Amino acid sequence: MDAERLILETDALGNLKQVPKLPPNKRLEAIFLVLDNLTDFAVKKRTPHPDIVGKIKILGDVIHTVPETDWNLPQ
């Protein structure tokens, strides 16, 4: 038996925001624990490596470099 920890988020109606990919043809047991404090799983602020701080210049439009279909946005 393998264990995998998933943190799922719901919208205002209690529906899952994103359905996880599950293994095919398997039986799964799920135990749901409601997390009260969202700060435990807050995204940590990322900082660049000290060797490149202040040396990067954006020379063009970075938003349109990848098609919108590749962004994996919720519908």
C-alpha positions as a Python dict, from the first residue, in 0.01 Angstrom:
ca = {
    (1, 'M'): (0, 0, 0),
    (2, 'D'): (137, 338, -100),
    (3, 'A'): (36, 667, 58),
    (4, 'E'): (16, 997, -124),
    (5, 'R'): (-77, 1324, 40),
    (6, 'L'): (-301, 1552, -163),
    (7, 'I'): (-421, 1894, -55),
    (8, 'L'): (-744, 1974, -236),
    (9, 'E'): (-919, 2311, -248),
    (10, 'T'): (-1289, 2378, -287),
    (11, 'D'): (-1480, 2678, -417),
    (12, 'A'): (-1757, 2869, -237),
    (13, 'L'): (-2006, 2591, -315),
    (14, 'G'): (-1784, 2310, -187),
    (15, 'N'): (-1689, 2177, -531),
    (16, 'L'): (-1330, 2075, -601),
    (17, 'K'): (-1135, 2344, -786),
    (18, 'Q'): (-918, 2085, -960),
    (19, 'V'): (-983, 1710, -976),
    (20, 'P'): (-664, 1510, -912),
    (21, 'K'): (-539, 1243, -1153),
    (22, 'L'): (-590, 901, -994),
    (23, 'P'): (-439, 562, -1086),
    (24, 'P'): (-661, 352, -1317),
    (25, 'N'): (-831, 33, -1200),
    (26, 'K'): (-746, 78, -832),
    (27, 'R'): (-946, 98, -511),
    (28, 'L'): (-877, 408, -305),
    (29, 'E'): (-954, 496, 53),
    (30, 'A'): (-983, 865, 134),
    (31, 'I'): (-986, 1039, 471),
    (32, 'F'): (-1062, 1409, 452),
    (33, 'L'): (-926, 1645, 715),
    (34, 'V'): (-1050, 2003, 693),
    (35, 'L'): (-756, 2241, 735),
    (36, 'D'): (-844, 2550, 937),
    (37, 'N'): (-522, 2741, 892),
    (38, 'L'): (-428, 2808, 529),
    (39, 'T'): (-97, 2970, 624),
    (40, 'D'): (55, 2626, 686),
    (41, 'F'): (44, 2560, 313),
    (42, 'A'): (102, 2910, 184),
    (43, 'V'): (335, 2942, -111),
    (44, 'K'): (682, 3037, 1),
    (45, 'K'): (830, 3350, -151),
    (46, 'R'): (1090, 3254, -407),
    (47, 'T'): (1403, 3461, -455),
    (48, 'P'): (1666, 3438, -727),
    (49, 'H'): (2013, 3305, -662),
    (50, 'P'): (2243, 3580, -523),
    (51, 'D'): (2473, 3550, -827),
    (52, 'I'): (2199, 3666, -1067),
    (53, 'V'): (2015, 3923, -854),
    (54, 'G'): (1981, 4247, -1051),
    (55, 'K'): (2140, 4104, -1369),
    (56, 'I'): (1822, 3987, -1547),
    (57, 'K'): (1647, 4218, -1796),
    (58, 'I'): (1313, 4139, -1958),
    (59, 'L'): (1345, 4241, -2321),
    (60, 'G'): (1001, 4152, -2453),
    (61, 'D'): (648, 4036, -2387),
    (62, 'V'): (668, 3731, -2159),
    (63, 'I'): (289, 3682, -2134),
    (64, 'H'): (240, 3578, -2497),
    (65, 'T'): (541, 3344, -2517),
    (66, 'V'): (326, 3041, -2423),
    (67, 'P'): (-22, 2974, -2566),
    (68, 'E'): (-309, 3027, -2320),
    (69, 'T'): (-412, 2662, -2364),
    (70, 'D'): (-86, 2554, -2195),
    (71, 'W'): (-152, 2758, -1879),
    (72, 'N'): (-382, 2491, -1726),
    (73, 'L'): (-631, 2755, -1612),
    (74, 'P'): (-959, 2647, -1447),
    (75, 'Q'): (-1263, 2680, -1671),
}
